[in-house]
Amino acid sequence: MRVSTGTVVNGRIEVPGEGLPEGAEVTILSPEDHETFTLGAEAEAALLARIEEAERDDVISSDELLRELRKG
């Protein structure tokens, strides 16, 4: 899993740098102009910690994630 930021150009999302592999499944979060959200201090700290992990490439494979989720 990696976190990337792109820009919509002519209806398509362009991601700078190395591209995503053909057929890659992606999730897109797109805020509405008027939409905001607020996190409590604990949730914000957890989110920032996960972002730092992703930036360090300290992640697990999707197969490993699914195995962990099935364990409960």
N, CA, C and O atoms as CSV, one atom per row, in Angstrom:
chain,resi,resn,atom,element,x,y,z
A,1,MET,N,N,0.859,-1.176,0.000
A,1,MET,CA,C,0.000,0.000,0.000
A,1,MET,C,C,0.890,1.219,0.000
A,1,MET,O,O,1.885,1.282,0.723
A,2,ARG,N,N,0.524,2.183,-0.815
A,2,ARG,CA,C,1.257,3.440,-0.804
A,2,ARG,C,C,0.262,4.582,-0.894
A,2,ARG,O,O,-0.852,4.420,-1.391
A,3,VAL,N,N,0.673,5.710,-0.416
A,3,VAL,CA,C,-0.166,6.901,-0.452
A,3,VAL,C,C,0.380,7.809,-1.542
A,3,VAL,O,O,1.566,8.139,-1.536
A,4,SER,N,N,-0.463,8.215,-2.469
A,4,SER,CA,C,-0.069,9.099,-3.560
A,4,SER,C,C,-1.075,10.230,-3.673
A,4,SER,O,O,-2.233,10.095,-3.278
A,5,THR,N,N,-0.623,11.325,-4.209
A,5,THR,CA,C,-1.499,12.463,-4.458
A,5,THR,C,C,-1.457,12.767,-5.946
A,5,THR,O,O,-0.388,12.779,-6.556
A,6,GLY,N,N,-2.608,13.008,-6.517
A,6,GLY,CA,C,-2.675,13.299,-7.940
A,6,GLY,C,C,-3.529,14.519,-8.201
A,6,GLY,O,O,-4.098,15.113,-7.285
A,7,THR,N,N,-3.607,14.877,-9.461
A,7,THR,CA,C,-4.395,16.016,-9.903
A,7,THR,C,C,-5.286,15.564,-11.051
A,7,THR,O,O,-4.846,14.818,-11.926
A,8,VAL,N,N,-6.529,16.013,-11.048
A,8,VAL,CA,C,-7.430,15.671,-12.142
A,8,VAL,C,C,-7.132,16.593,-13.319
A,8,VAL,O,O,-7.160,17.816,-13.188
A,9,VAL,N,N,-6.845,15.982,-14.483
A,9,VAL,CA,C,-6.570,16.709,-15.715
A,9,VAL,C,C,-7.401,16.052,-16.811
A,9,VAL,O,O,-7.226,14.871,-17.112
A,10,ASN,N,N,-8.292,16.816,-17.396
A,10,ASN,CA,C,-9.183,16.292,-18.442
A,10,ASN,C,C,-9.935,15.042,-17.981
A,10,ASN,O,O,-10.102,14.088,-18.741
A,11,GLY,N,N,-10.384,15.063,-16.731
A,11,GLY,CA,C,-11.193,13.959,-16.218
A,11,GLY,C,C,-10.412,12.739,-15.772
A,11,GLY,O,O,-11.014,11.748,-15.359
A,12,ARG,N,N,-9.097,12.780,-15.842
A,12,ARG,CA,C,-8.265,11.649,-15.411
A,12,ARG,C,C,-7.346,12.118,-14.285
A,12,ARG,O,O,-6.964,13.286,-14.215
A,13,ILE,N,N,-7.006,11.184,-13.416
A,13,ILE,CA,C,-6.113,11.520,-12.309
A,13,ILE,C,C,-4.680,11.266,-12.738
A,13,ILE,O,O,-4.330,10.156,-13.136
A,14,GLU,N,N,-3.848,12.305,-12.655
A,14,GLU,CA,C,-2.435,12.181,-12.979
A,14,GLU,C,C,-1.640,12.176,-11.680
A,14,GLU,O,O,-1.769,13.077,-10.851
A,15,VAL,N,N,-0.812,11.141,-11.519
A,15,VAL,CA,C,0.026,11.008,-10.335
A,15,VAL,C,C,1.466,11.271,-10.759
A,15,VAL,O,O,2.000,10.553,-11.604
A,16,PRO,N,N,2.109,12.299,-10.179
A,16,PRO,CA,C,3.481,12.606,-10.583
A,16,PRO,C,C,4.443,11.498,-10.158
A,16,PRO,O,O,4.138,10.694,-9.278
A,17,GLY,N,N,5.605,11.474,-10.799
A,17,GLY,CA,C,6.614,10.463,-10.464
A,17,GLY,C,C,6.292,9.158,-11.157
A,17,GLY,O,O,5.673,9.136,-12.221
A,18,GLU,N,N,6.722,8.072,-10.538
A,18,GLU,CA,C,6.464,6.777,-11.159
A,18,GLU,C,C,4.977,6.482,-11.152
A,18,GLU,O,O,4.286,6.740,-10.166
A,19,GLY,N,N,4.499,5.950,-12.238
A,19,GLY,CA,C,3.077,5.685,-12.372
A,19,GLY,C,C,2.647,4.452,-11.596
A,19,GLY,O,O,3.470,3.705,-11.068
A,20,LEU,N,N,1.372,4.265,-11.542
A,20,LEU,CA,C,0.817,3.072,-10.927
A,20,LEU,C,C,0.788,1.970,-11.965
A,20,LEU,O,O,0.681,2.253,-13.158
A,21,PRO,N,N,0.882,0.718,-11.541
A,21,PRO,CA,C,0.849,-0.373,-12.519
A,21,PRO,C,C,-0.513,-0.450,-13.206
A,21,PRO,O,O,-1.542,-0.167,-12.592
A,22,GLU,N,N,-0.512,-0.827,-14.460
A,22,GLU,CA,C,-1.752,-0.962,-15.229
A,22,GLU,C,C,-2.688,-1.927,-14.503
A,22,GLU,O,O,-2.274,-3.008,-14.084
A,23,GLY,N,N,-3.934,-1.534,-14.361
A,23,GLY,CA,C,-4.932,-2.376,-13.708
A,23,GLY,C,C,-4.944,-2.262,-12.195
A,23,GLY,O,O,-5.721,-2.950,-11.533
A,24,ALA,N,N,-4.094,-1.401,-11.630
A,24,ALA,CA,C,-4.058,-1.242,-10.175
A,24,ALA,C,C,-5.407,-0.743,-9.682
A,24,ALA,O,O,-6.005,0.149,-10.284
A,25,GLU,N,N,-5.881,-1.314,-8.596
A,25,GLU,CA,C,-7.126,-0.861,-7.981
A,25,GLU,C,C,-6.775,0.229,-6.984
A,25,GLU,O,O,-5.890,0.049,-6.147
A,26,VAL,N,N,-7.467,1.360,-7.068
A,26,VAL,CA,C,-7.163,2.499,-6.207
A,26,VAL,C,C,-8.428,2.968,-5.492
A,26,VAL,O,O,-9.546,2.701,-5.931
A,27,THR,N,N,-8.225,3.661,-4.399
A,27,THR,CA,C,-9.316,4.295,-3.672
A,27,THR,C,C,-9.094,5.797,-3.756
A,27,THR,O,O,-7.983,6.279,-3.535
A,28,ILE,N,N,-10.137,6.526,-4.072
A,28,ILE,CA,C,-10.027,7.969,-4.241
A,28,ILE,C,C,-10.886,8.662,-3.190
A,28,ILE,O,O,-12.075,8.371,-3.058
A,29,LEU,N,N,-10.283,9.568,-2.454
A,29,LEU,CA,C,-11.004,10.403,-1.507
A,29,LEU,C,C,-11.009,11.809,-2.072
A,29,LEU,O,O,-9.953,12.395,-2.308
A,30,SER,N,N,-12.188,12.344,-2.286
A,30,SER,CA,C,-12.299,13.658,-2.889
A,30,SER,C,C,-13.254,14.512,-2.070
A,30,SER,O,O,-14.464,14.286,-2.100
A,31,PRO,N,N,-12.726,15.495,-1.334
A,31,PRO,CA,C,-13.602,16.310,-0.497
A,31,PRO,C,C,-14.506,17.209,-1.334
A,31,PRO,O,O,-14.111,17.702,-2.391
A,32,GLU,N,N,-15.698,17.407,-0.851
A,32,GLU,CA,C,-16.605,18.385,-1.454
A,32,GLU,C,C,-16.136,19.777,-1.027
A,32,GLU,O,O,-15.432,19.914,-0.027
A,33,ASP,N,N,-16.516,20.794,-1.770
A,33,ASP,CA,C,-16.083,22.155,-1.451
A,33,ASP,C,C,-16.471,22.564,-0.036
A,33,ASP,O,O,-15.707,23.252,0.641
A,34,HIS,N,N,-17.626,22.156,0.407
A,34,HIS,CA,C,-18.137,22.569,1.712
A,34,HIS,C,C,-17.905,21.521,2.793
A,34,HIS,O,O,-18.268,21.731,3.951
A,35,GLU,N,N,-17.307,20.404,2.424
A,35,GLU,CA,C,-17.185,19.288,3.343
A,35,GLU,C,C,-15.895,19.379,4.171
A,35,GLU,O,O,-14.812,19.613,3.635
A,36,THR,N,N,-16.035,19.191,5.463
A,36,THR,CA,C,-14.886,19.139,6.366
A,36,THR,C,C,-15.100,17.999,7.347
A,36,THR,O,O,-16.201,17.458,7.452
A,37,PHE,N,N,-14.069,17.645,8.048
A,37,PHE,CA,C,-14.218,16.684,9.126
A,37,PHE,C,C,-13.259,17.062,10.242
A,37,PHE,O,O,-12.256,17.740,10.019
A,38,THR,N,N,-13.580,16.619,11.423
A,38,THR,CA,C,-12.777,16.935,12.597
A,38,THR,C,C,-12.404,15.643,13.299
A,38,THR,O,O,-13.237,14.753,13.467
A,39,LEU,N,N,-11.164,15.548,13.701
A,39,LEU,CA,C,-10.698,14.401,14.468
A,39,LEU,C,C,-10.378,14.856,15.881
A,39,LEU,O,O,-9.922,15.977,16.104
A,40,GLY,N,N,-10.623,13.974,16.816
A,40,GLY,CA,C,-10.176,14.223,18.177
A,40,GLY,C,C,-8.667,14.053,18.235
A,40,GLY,O,O,-8.060,13.555,17.286
A,41,ALA,N,N,-8.065,14.459,19.331
A,41,ALA,CA,C,-6.609,14.417,19.474
A,41,ALA,C,C,-6.070,12.995,19.301
A,41,ALA,O,O,-5.048,12.799,18.643
A,42,GLU,N,N,-6.743,12.008,19.881
A,42,GLU,CA,C,-6.279,10.622,19.798
A,42,GLU,C,C,-6.360,10.090,18.361
A,42,GLU,O,O,-5.424,9.448,17.884
A,43,ALA,N,N,-7.472,10.354,17.675
A,43,ALA,CA,C,-7.639,9.892,16.298
A,43,ALA,C,C,-6.650,10.591,15.373
A,43,ALA,O,O,-6.108,9.968,14.460
A,44,GLU,N,N,-6.409,11.890,15.604
A,44,GLU,CA,C,-5.451,12.620,14.780
A,44,GLU,C,C,-4.044,12.052,14.960
A,44,GLU,O,O,-3.316,11.878,13.983
A,45,ALA,N,N,-3.662,11.765,16.192
A,45,ALA,CA,C,-2.338,11.186,16.459
A,45,ALA,C,C,-2.198,9.830,15.773
A,45,ALA,O,O,-1.147,9.526,15.208
A,46,ALA,N,N,-3.256,9.010,15.821
A,46,ALA,CA,C,-3.221,7.695,15.177
A,46,ALA,C,C,-3.099,7.842,13.668
A,46,ALA,O,O,-2.331,7.114,13.039
A,47,LEU,N,N,-3.841,8.767,13.079
A,47,LEU,CA,C,-3.774,8.996,11.641
A,47,LEU,C,C,-2.378,9.462,11.231
A,47,LEU,O,O,-1.825,8.956,10.254
A,48,LEU,N,N,-1.808,10.406,11.951
A,48,LEU,CA,C,-0.465,10.898,11.629
A,48,LEU,C,C,0.579,9.788,11.752
A,48,LEU,O,O,1.519,9.726,10.959
A,49,ALA,N,N,0.415,8.914,12.743
A,49,ALA,CA,C,1.341,7.785,12.908
A,49,ALA,C,C,1.248,6.840,11.715
A,49,ALA,O,O,2.271,6.361,11.226
A,50,ARG,N,N,0.034,6.567,11.242
A,50,ARG,CA,C,-0.137,5.680,10.079
A,50,ARG,C,C,0.440,6.314,8.815
A,50,ARG,O,O,1.035,5.620,7.989
A,51,ILE,N,N,0.268,7.622,8.660
A,51,ILE,CA,C,0.836,8.315,7.502
A,51,ILE,C,C,2.358,8.206,7.529
A,51,ILE,O,O,2.982,7.952,6.498
A,52,GLU,N,N,2.956,8.398,8.702
A,52,GLU,CA,C,4.412,8.276,8.823
A,52,GLU,C,C,4.866,6.866,8.467
A,52,GLU,O,O,5.891,6.695,7.808
A,53,GLU,N,N,4.109,5.845,8.900
A,53,GLU,CA,C,4.454,4.464,8.555
A,53,GLU,C,C,4.422,4.266,7.046
A,53,GLU,O,O,5.324,3.647,6.481
A,54,ALA,N,N,3.396,4.783,6.396
A,54,ALA,CA,C,3.269,4.637,4.951
A,54,ALA,C,C,4.416,5.346,4.238
A,54,ALA,O,O,4.954,4.823,3.262
A,55,GLU,N,N,4.793,6.523,4.712
A,55,GLU,CA,C,5.888,7.259,4.092
A,55,GLU,C,C,7.221,6.530,4.251
A,55,GLU,O,O,8.101,6.661,3.401
A,56,ARG,N,N,7.377,5.757,5.341
A,56,ARG,CA,C,8.595,4.957,5.556
A,56,ARG,C,C,8.509,3.621,4.836
A,56,ARG,O,O,9.447,2.825,4.884
A,57,ASP,N,N,7.387,3.370,4.167
A,57,ASP,CA,C,7.125,2.087,3.512
A,57,ASP,C,C,7.079,0.957,4.536
A,57,ASP,O,O,7.429,-0.182,4.226
A,58,ASP,N,N,6.650,1.273,5.748
A,58,ASP,CA,C,6.507,0.297,6.838
A,58,ASP,C,C,5.070,-0.222,6.792
A,58,ASP,O,O,4.245,0.103,7.646
A,59,VAL,N,N,4.796,-1.031,5.782
A,59,VAL,CA,C,3.441,-1.509,5.546
A,59,VAL,C,C,3.447,-3.023,5.379
A,59,VAL,O,O,4.509,-3.637,5.269
A,60,ILE,N,N,2.271,-3.615,5.361
A,60,ILE,CA,C,2.148,-5.049,5.137
A,60,ILE,C,C,1.434,-5.274,3.811
A,60,ILE,O,O,0.779,-4.376,3.283
A,61,SER,N,N,1.569,-6.478,3.287
A,61,SER,CA,C,0.911,-6.792,2.029
A,61,SER,C,C,-0.594,-6.925,2.246
A,61,SER,O,O,-1.054,-7.105,3.373
A,62,SER,N,N,-1.344,-6.835,1.168
A,62,SER,CA,C,-2.799,-6.995,1.276
A,62,SER,C,C,-3.152,-8.401,1.743
A,62,SER,O,O,-4.120,-8.580,2.482
A,63,ASP,N,N,-2.375,-9.407,1.320
A,63,ASP,CA,C,-2.631,-10.784,1.779
A,63,ASP,C,C,-2.469,-10.904,3.286
A,63,ASP,O,O,-3.279,-11.542,3.960
A,64,GLU,N,N,-1.408,-10.281,3.812
A,64,GLU,CA,C,-1.182,-10.321,5.251
A,64,GLU,C,C,-2.291,-9.587,6.001
A,64,GLU,O,O,-2.742,-10.048,7.049
A,65,LEU,N,N,-2.727,-8.457,5.472
A,65,LEU,CA,C,-3.819,-7.716,6.089
A,65,LEU,C,C,-5.084,-8.562,6.148
A,65,LEU,O,O,-5.750,-8.618,7.181
A,66,LEU,N,N,-5.411,-9.214,5.050
A,66,LEU,CA,C,-6.607,-10.063,5.027
A,66,LEU,C,C,-6.506,-11.209,6.027
A,66,LEU,O,O,-7.486,-11.551,6.689
A,67,ARG,N,N,-5.320,-11.801,6.136
A,67,ARG,CA,C,-5.139,-12.871,7.134
A,67,ARG,C,C,-5.380,-12.343,8.541
A,67,ARG,O,O,-6.041,-12.994,9.350
A,68,GLU,N,N,-4.842,-11.160,8.832
A,68,GLU,CA,C,-5.028,-10.574,10.165
A,68,GLU,C,C,-6.485,-10.233,10.427
A,68,GLU,O,O,-6.978,-10.435,11.537
A,69,LEU,N,N,-7.178,-9.720,9.422
A,69,LEU,CA,C,-8.592,-9.391,9.594
A,69,LEU,C,C,-9.435,-10.634,9.835
A,69,LEU,O,O,-10.381,-10.603,10.622
A,70,ARG,N,N,-9.096,-11.728,9.161
A,70,ARG,CA,C,-9.850,-12.975,9.357
A,70,ARG,C,C,-9.649,-13.545,10.755
A,70,ARG,O,O,-10.546,-14.192,11.296
A,71,LYS,N,N,-8.474,-13.308,11.344
A,71,LYS,CA,C,-8.206,-13.783,12.707
A,71,LYS,C,C,-9.135,-13.083,13.708
A,71,LYS,O,O,-9.530,-13.657,14.722
A,72,GLY,N,N,-9.463,-11.842,13.395
A,72,GLY,CA,C,-10.370,-11.084,14.262
A,72,GLY,C,C,-9.631,-10.394,15.302
A,72,GLY,O,O,-10.228,-9.704,16.128
